[in-house]
Amino acid sequence: MAATFSGLMRLYVWHMKLSVSRAMIYRFDFITGLFISVFVSGLGPFVQYLFFTQTRGYPGWTLNEILLFQGVLLLWFGIRDTLFGNIRNSVMDMVWKGDFDRLLLKPYPPIGVLLCSGFQLSGIGSLIAGLLFMGYSLSRLHTHLIVVSYLQLIVAVLGGVILFMAITILYCAVVIMLVQMNRIGEMLDRITDFGNYPTNIFPLFLKTVMVTVLPFALWGFYPAQILLGRADGMLWSAAGFSVVLFGISIAVWNRCLRNYTSAGG
């Protein structure tokens, strides 16, 4: 197990270096795309600013607090897209062309190889925008973190990454079975969009779902709450459920892989 994990980490680093090298071939295009990405990412907080100034906003949130939430969310989008943003296109392309069969011959688990191919340098635009908005909001809120807060942040980020990996693995499992179904990704995006809003604005049932069965609250809500000093004990439950969901996704993947018949045949 340790040798497999070490090998997959080396493979991920190799894919990361390859992605950076490809991006640097056309540096001007990369830099231009980066500025555009940062600008487009900043539209989300700007829309929230307009929403707050023209309406009553979200109950229990001030303008600076919701801008902090948007900054955390952009940071999460950047982390997600940078680490695993290329997986969907990669697995779909492999299955369509019949190249997925090659992964079955490699010394590492196929899903591990797919996850290691996810690095995408273009995701850093959202990451930079998120850091900028977080820095601005925190400077106006004057919050102070304690040691426990840093531990909570680590748990929230790791739990969020594990949850996203679980959802991605389930996506890959469906793709290798159905092959041609373009709406899978769109359907998942609509479901995960619930994580783009503060969890406490939803009815009790949805709020419970978002911190247990589908703990999307780990992506934006809980990190923002931790930075604001008001995280609750459900953070640990959300992180625990993300691990459970990851285990379920691996079981589903293995089941689908056993039934895989090459290029959907």
Order of alpha helices (4+ residues) and beta strands (2+ residues): alpha-alpha-alpha-alpha-alpha-alpha-alpha-alpha-alpha-alpha-alpha-alpha
